[in-house]
Structures are given as structure tokens and as C-alpha cells.
Amino acid sequence: MKTKIFIALILTVSLGSCKKFLDEKPVSNLIEQNYYRNTDEVETGVIACYDGLQKVYDIEFKLTEIKADNTSGVSLEGDWGAIKFFRDGSSNFFLLDFWQRSFNTIARCNLVLKYLDRVTDPVKKKYFEGEVKFIRSLMYLNLVRLYGDVPLLTASINFDDFEKFKRISKTEVYNQIKTDLLISVDNCPVNWPTAQVARVTKGASQALLAKVYLTLKEYVLAKAQLEPLIGANYKGNTYQLNPNYAAIFSTASEMSKEIVFAVRYKASANGEGNSFSYEYSNNGDARNVKASIPYQTLFEPADVRKASTFNSANGLCTKFLDPTAPQRDAGNDFPVLRFADVLLMYAEVSNEIQAAPDNTVLQPLNEVRIRANASAYNLSSLGSKENARALIFKERKLEFGFENQRWYDLVRMDQATTISILKAYLTETGNPGIDVPAYRLIFPIPQTEIDLSKGNLTQNPGFN
């Protein structure tokens, strides 16, 4: 599903003063209620939700990879530097851009749900609901982790419904995310035909729901969602690790069994390509963002992930190279959920549930390490529950470099631990004087959105 279907969602028309003309029913009336008339037309709305994901994941790295301790930069200025060095404010364009793209995608999901009753095929109706509720949940999970309390919109609204712009507590937002994902788990199919392989599956819904539970430290619930994906001996059935780590990210071998859910892109296809691949290159806007020296030194010499993640000569990202693509129009898919993530989440929740680490922690952790050609652990090297936790977080850092995971992992740690890690990293990278107050573990609400809300949307504490 690498080709976007372009549709007109809403067409508003202003007409003149002739009353008789205005009384006539328009021959062509493409307002939303006259477009979403049947199953096929509602499905184009579902595809528009996937298109919204393309827009979001093309820029997510500006908020996540930039701020995390995997990367460093030389002479980072403007909005890039403000985020990197914890001085971002409510006028930062990157924060506004991500906010607007995310809520635009949520609006597309709500539009599909509004007209879901016009779907006459009961199987497709069930699938559509599961798909768009997964996508909406994914958007809200990212928003709540990045901005804290946010407006919670579960139905289409008018532009002047200012009361709906009020922020809702994180607890309520997370409850809605869980409710939606439980429906997705029930509604989405186990797999799709090859031509539709990028669509949301039951396994993707289970993995995302497990990530939500893990974020909230609801470990038993997380484990219940992960167990069906693991299979016997911690090797998946539907999902498996790709034997070749670099191949996961290559345009020649996309959507392997490792991919649980990815946002798909296609080069030279009328705007279907991504720009983040180029932005990470030596000529892109993010060219000064590289793997930090402390991050580079974490890898064992034989670890194949090192060369597949960054260039050892200059630190530039090598994970998403598409050398034949035009600038800012690359075909690399973006992996949102991989089977390696499922394995490491399973190891983590098993460790948290038990008094001490055992094989349910060791085996999935080692499966990821052995694929990477890193040395395997044993139960003695895992040691205590606390030490095993630290090793799992380290493994996630090694495994998911430049995949927008590290910041989300940092902010779900104990707050004091997170701040300590960030301060140590800043010192190691030549910025010892930068403070990291707790309020900066989330971003400010974009001032433009506050202004448009007529006072209903408020700012995060510390940024006023």
C-alpha cells in the first residue's frame, strides 16, 4: 500500500446573492456527508489516515532523536539547537508542526468513524474501525508522551468548537488509548493480502497496547498482550527477527517478518517519499545531528548494528540510506514496531513481574543480542532485577538507534534517573553547564495553538 489515494475530504463553496440560485440543489456537492456514501468511499478515508502517518513520522525525529542522548550536534542553532539543549519554547516551529500533523491525522480517523455506519460490508466495517482506532491511539500515545495533557478528540469537531480544545488529563487520554486498542486487537485481521501488507494487524495492535501498558508500568497486562506474539521458545510465528540487521531498513527487503508495523514510503511517486533519510545525510538540514561519541562506544566491536546505524568516520546515520532516490523523496519505510521490540518488551515485563531475572528475561534478550553478533548474557551476568533492567534499557538503546525510541524510553524511566542520564550525557558531549529541569521532560504547548483556542488551551507549567 505504497500509493496514496488522493481524495477531497471537504469542499466549501461561497456563492453570491441570487436567492433562486441558492435554492437549487448543487449538481456536484462534495461536502463530506455526500462523499462517504458507501464502503469503497469510506475506505479511501481509511487510506487517508495512513497518509497522515507518513506526514507525522517524516518529522518525528526532530523531537525525539534530537533530544535524546544517542545523538550529538556541532553548532546546532535555531529550533534544532533549542530542542537539543533543553531551551525550546512555545514558538518552536518543530513543536507546532508535529502537533498539527498529529491532530490532522486524528481528525482523519474521527471522520472515518463518523461515517462508519455507511459501510455495508460487516467484515470491512470491523477492519476499518480497528485500523483507524489503532492509528488514533498511536497519535495520542506520542502526543501524551511528548506534551503531557492534551485535547482528547474522539469525534469530528468544528473549527470554532473552542471548548473541545481544553487539555485532558494524561490518565483519561491513556484510558481512551487502551479502550481503542482493545477494539483494534479484536477487530483487525491476523494478516492482510500481500498488496495490503502495511495495514494494521491484530499483532500490531497487541504490540502497541503492550507498549502502552509498559509505559504505565502495568506489567502483567503488557505480558498478556506480548505472549501470543512470542511463540514457543521465544521465537515468533507470524513475526521473526530478520537474520540480517541491515536488511530491516533496506528498500530492497522491506516488510520482512520482523516488521510488526511500519509507515510505508515510496521514492519518486508523487510525494510518497520520505525526507528524513536525506535530512540525516551530510547535506540535509539535520546534518550536524550524529551518533554521539558516548553512544558509539557502547557497541561491542563485533556488533553488526554499529555499522548499520552510523558511519564510524563521521557519526552520520546510515540506517535509512536510499542513494538512488531524489533529495527528500526516499523510499525507506519507517519501522514503528519491530519483533525485536516485542522481544525486549517481553524481557522487561518479565523482569519487572518477578523477584529476580530468569530465562523468560534472558532468552528473548539474548535472541536480540545473538542476531546482532553481540556476546550473549547468562543469568549470572544479569544479576539482580535492577541490573537486568539497566541491561535491557541499554539493549534497547543499541537496537533502536535513530528509530525515535530512545526519548520515549528515557521519559518512562524514574524521573531522577532520566535527569541524571541526560546531565551526564551533556557533560560528556561538552555541554556541562546545561540544566535539565524536570518540567523540560515534556515539550511546551505550541503558542499558535493556544492563541487559536481562545484561551481554552493552556501552557505546561514552567514554560509560561
Salt bridges, closest charged atoms under 4 A:
ASP23 OD2 - LYS19 NZ 3.36
GLU32 OE2 - LYS114 NZ 2.75
GLU41 OE2 - ARG37 NH2 2.46
GLU43 OE1 - LYS124 NZ 3.98
GLU43 OE2 - ARG199 NH1 2.83
ASP51 OD1 - LYS4 NZ 3.21
ASP51 OD1 - LYS55 NZ 2.94
ASP51 OD2 - ARG108 NH1 2.81
ASP69 OD2 - LYS397 NZ 2.80
ASP69 OD1 - ARG406 NE 2.80
ASP88 OD1 - LYS67 NZ 3.54
ASP88 OD1 - ARG440 NH1 3.65
ASP97 OD1 - ARG101 NE 2.99
ASP117 OD1 - LYS125 NZ 3.31
GLU129 OE2 - LYS133 NZ 2.93
GLU131 OE2 - ARG199 NE 2.70
GLU163 OE1 - LYS166 NZ 3.12
ASP180 OD2 - ARG136 NH2 2.81
GLU218 OE2 - LYS178 NZ 3.33
GLU254 OE1 - LYS2 NZ 2.87
GLU254 OE1 - ARG264 NH2 3.23
GLU258 OE2 - ARG338 NH1 2.69
GLU258 OE1 - ARG371 NH1 2.80
GLU272 OE2 - LYS4 NZ 3.46
GLU279 OE2 - ARG328 NE 2.83
ASP285 OD1 - ARG328 NH2 3.37
GLU300 OE2 - ARG369 NH2 2.78
ASP303 OD2 - ARG305 NH2 2.81
ASP333 OD1 - LYS2 NZ 3.19
ASP333 OD2 - ARG264 NE 2.89
ASP341 OD2 - LYS211 NZ 2.88
ASP341 OD1 - ARG396 NH1 2.77
GLU348 OE2 - ARG412 NH1 2.65
GLU352 OE2 - ARG389 NE 2.63
GLU367 OE2 - LYS235 NZ 3.91
GLU395 OE2 - ARG305 NH1 2.78
GLU395 OE1 - ARG369 NH1 2.60
GLU399 OE1 - ARG305 NH1 2.82
GLU399 OE2 - ARG338 NH1 2.88
GLU399 OE2 - ARG371 NH2 2.92
GLU403 OE2 - LYS319 NZ 2.83
GLU403 OE2 - ARG338 NH2 2.84
ASP409 OD2 - ARG396 NE 2.75
ASP409 OD1 - ARG412 NE 3.20
ASP435 OD1 - LYS423 NZ 3.66
